[in-house]
Amino acid sequence: MAQSDRADAEAFALIAEHTRDLIVRLSTGGRITYVSPSVRRYGWAPEDLIGRFGHELVHPADAALARLAQSPVDVVLMDLRMPGLDGRGALERLRAEPGPNKWTPVLAFTADADAAAQGDLADFDGLVRKPIQPIELFAAVADASLRTEESDKNNKRKTLHAAV
């Protein structure tokens, strides 16, 4: 490794280890090769993400809503505590505005142990707690997907009855 490359790598490591920003490095195949320690704020351990395929993390809520207005997704994992517009407000805007994800299942994402007990998650399609437990995440996605499929079937039946 050339002297300037080594200096660049050392400078990158120093910045990445001490920043509050989330820094992720991906291989050309899309696998995570480096994650900064700041990922812990989102409920992950860096070592648990190394080698996995890259995640698309969009933050803050305004950027996420802009992205969701453009392309359909299967499910949204919405952090309840975001700077500026919180998850509840972001969900309200997502449902109020036209777009391909207006009725996409949205799962609340939080480290707050009492979030479900507070009763203000009724508009969400499920809850995933931090730190993420893979089985809990898969179960919440599956449950939201099944409810969406059932809702789609009922809406198609209503459309058929209305068309007849």
VENCORUR-V61488 format. One record per residue. N is the residue number from 1. RES is the residue in three letters. PHI is phi as a letter, one per 30 degrees, with the letter a starting at -180 (NA if undefined). NEAR is the number of other C-alpha atoms within 12 Angstrom. D_FIRST is the distance of its C-alpha to the first C-alpha in Angstrom with 1 decimal. Layout:
n | res | phi | near | d_first
N | RES | PHI | NEAR | D_FIRST
N | RES | PHI | NEAR | D_FIRST
This chain:
n | res | phi | near | d_first
1 | MET | NA | 8 | 0.0
2 | ALA | d | 8 | 3.8
3 | GLN | e | 9 | 6.6
4 | SER | d | 10 | 8.3
5 | ASP | d | 11 | 6.3
6 | ARG | d | 12 | 6.3
7 | ALA | d | 13 | 9.9
8 | ASP | d | 14 | 10.7
9 | ALA | d | 15 | 10.0
10 | GLU | d | 14 | 12.0
11 | ALA | d | 14 | 14.7
12 | PHE | d | 19 | 15.1
13 | ALA | d | 20 | 15.6
14 | LEU | d | 15 | 18.1
15 | ILE | d | 18 | 20.0
16 | ALA | d | 22 | 20.2
17 | GLU | d | 21 | 21.4
18 | HIS | c | 16 | 24.1
19 | THR | d | 17 | 25.4
20 | ARG | d | 15 | 28.7
21 | ASP | d | 18 | 27.4
22 | LEU | d | 26 | 26.4
23 | ILE | c | 27 | 22.8
24 | VAL | b | 30 | 22.0
25 | ARG | c | 25 | 19.0
26 | LEU | c | 20 | 20.0
27 | SER | d | 15 | 18.6
28 | THR | d | 10 | 19.9
29 | GLY | d | 12 | 22.7
30 | GLY | j | 17 | 23.8
31 | ARG | c | 19 | 23.0
32 | ILE | d | 24 | 22.0
33 | THR | c | 22 | 18.5
34 | TYR | a | 29 | 18.9
35 | VAL | b | 31 | 22.2
36 | SER | d | 31 | 22.7
37 | PRO | e | 28 | 25.4
38 | SER | d | 22 | 27.8
39 | VAL | d | 29 | 28.6
40 | ARG | d | 22 | 31.0
41 | ARG | d | 22 | 33.4
42 | TYR | c | 29 | 33.9
43 | GLY | j | 22 | 34.8
44 | TRP | c | 23 | 31.6
45 | ALA | c | 20 | 29.3
46 | PRO | e | 25 | 25.6
47 | GLU | d | 16 | 25.3
48 | ASP | d | 22 | 28.2
49 | LEU | c | 25 | 26.5
50 | ILE | d | 24 | 23.2
51 | GLY | j | 20 | 23.5
52 | ARG | d | 20 | 26.5
53 | PHE | d | 19 | 27.0
54 | GLY | d | 21 | 26.5
55 | HIS | c | 20 | 29.5
56 | GLU | c | 17 | 30.9
57 | LEU | c | 19 | 31.6
58 | VAL | c | 19 | 33.9
59 | HIS | a | 26 | 35.0
60 | PRO | d | 21 | 37.3
61 | ALA | e | 30 | 40.6
62 | ASP | d | 22 | 41.2
63 | ALA | d | 18 | 38.0
64 | ALA | d | 29 | 38.8
65 | LEU | d | 34 | 42.4
66 | ALA | d | 22 | 41.2
67 | ARG | d | 22 | 39.0
68 | LEU | d | 33 | 41.9
69 | ALA | d | 23 | 44.3
70 | GLN | c | 17 | 42.3
71 | SER | b | 16 | 41.4
72 | PRO | d | 19 | 43.3
73 | VAL | b | 22 | 41.7
74 | ASP | d | 22 | 43.3
75 | VAL | a | 31 | 43.1
76 | VAL | c | 38 | 42.0
77 | LEU | c | 40 | 40.7
78 | MET | c | 41 | 41.9
79 | ASP | d | 38 | 40.9
80 | LEU | d | 33 | 44.1
81 | ARG | c | 24 | 42.5
82 | MET | b | 24 | 40.6
83 | PRO | d | 15 | 40.6
84 | GLY | i | 15 | 43.3
85 | LEU | d | 23 | 44.9
86 | ASP | d | 24 | 45.1
87 | GLY | d | 33 | 45.1
88 | ARG | d | 29 | 48.9
89 | GLY | d | 26 | 49.1
90 | ALA | d | 35 | 46.3
91 | LEU | d | 35 | 48.3
92 | GLU | e | 23 | 51.5
93 | ARG | d | 25 | 49.9
94 | LEU | e | 33 | 48.5
95 | ARG | d | 23 | 51.9
96 | ALA | d | 15 | 53.7
97 | GLU | c | 18 | 51.8
98 | PRO | d | 18 | 52.0
99 | GLY | l | 20 | 48.9
100 | PRO | d | 21 | 47.6
101 | ASN | c | 27 | 46.9
102 | LYS | e | 26 | 50.1
103 | TRP | c | 32 | 51.2
104 | THR | d | 35 | 48.0
105 | PRO | e | 34 | 47.9
106 | VAL | b | 39 | 46.3
107 | LEU | c | 36 | 45.4
108 | ALA | d | 39 | 45.4
109 | PHE | b | 36 | 42.3
110 | THR | a | 29 | 42.8
111 | ALA | c | 23 | 42.4
112 | ASP | d | 20 | 46.1
113 | ALA | d | 14 | 48.0
114 | ASP | c | 13 | 51.3
115 | ALA | e | 24 | 50.3
116 | ALA | d | 23 | 52.5
117 | ALA | d | 11 | 55.4
118 | GLN | d | 10 | 55.4
119 | GLY | i | 11 | 56.6
120 | ASP | c | 17 | 54.7
121 | LEU | c | 28 | 52.5
122 | ALA | e | 18 | 55.4
123 | ASP | d | 25 | 53.8
124 | PHE | d | 35 | 50.6
125 | ASP | c | 30 | 50.5
126 | GLY | l | 35 | 49.0
127 | LEU | b | 40 | 47.0
128 | VAL | b | 36 | 43.6
129 | ARG | c | 29 | 42.9
130 | LYS | c | 28 | 39.7
131 | PRO | d | 22 | 37.8
132 | ILE | d | 27 | 37.9
133 | GLN | c | 19 | 39.5
134 | PRO | e | 15 | 38.7
135 | ILE | d | 14 | 42.3
136 | GLU | d | 19 | 43.7
137 | LEU | d | 24 | 41.5
138 | PHE | d | 19 | 42.5
139 | ALA | d | 19 | 46.1
140 | ALA | d | 29 | 46.3
141 | VAL | d | 29 | 44.7
142 | ALA | d | 21 | 47.1
143 | ASP | d | 23 | 50.1
144 | ALA | d | 29 | 49.4
145 | SER | d | 25 | 48.9
146 | LEU | d | 20 | 52.2
147 | ARG | d | 21 | 54.1
148 | THR | d | 22 | 52.7
149 | GLU | d | 18 | 53.8
150 | GLU | d | 14 | 57.2
151 | SER | d | 17 | 57.6
152 | ASP | d | 16 | 56.7
153 | LYS | d | 14 | 59.3
154 | ASN | d | 14 | 61.9
155 | ASN | d | 14 | 61.2
156 | LYS | d | 14 | 61.6
157 | ARG | d | 14 | 64.9
158 | LYS | d | 13 | 66.1
159 | THR | d | 12 | 65.2
160 | LEU | d | 11 | 67.0
161 | HIS | d | 10 | 70.1
162 | ALA | d | 9 | 70.0
163 | ALA | d | 8 | 69.8
164 | VAL | d | 7 | 72.6
